[in-house]
Amino acid sequence: AIEIPRQNLDLTGSYYDTMFDGGQLIPKNYFGANPHATYLHGNNPLVKIRNEDAPEDKKVLIIRDSCAHTFASFMACSFKEVDVMDLRSYDGISPARYAEETEPDIVIVMYYQPNAAREAVFNFMWGAE
């Protein structure tokens, strides 16, 4: 199952039915389109993925940019819960507070190298209460 609050999207079903949006590949526009958006239904501030059949009963929090779209969707094949935050557009509670509330077993920070060079990317305490 995948929940994307910004899009009011809540899907259940197979990997293909929930994680993959083939419409992003039609029409083929290799220079003006965003093929990363094929996975996880585009750039969204928060995506919550649940897999009741996952082999690992673990929670994962991924803090990322679009570079991690495909990685995050495939992580959902192995872990019971995967929450994916894109801080470029996320305006909820601080990532630190979110981690305190959701208690992930694993936290992964994954950015395209030029984006990771920006200091603000790693300021996880903004908005902390």
Secondary structure by P-SEA (a helix, b strand, c coil): cccccccccccccccccccccccccccccccccccccccccccccbbbbbbccccccbbbbbbccccaaaaaaaaaacccbbbbbcccccccccaaaaaaaacccbbbbbccccccccccccccccccc
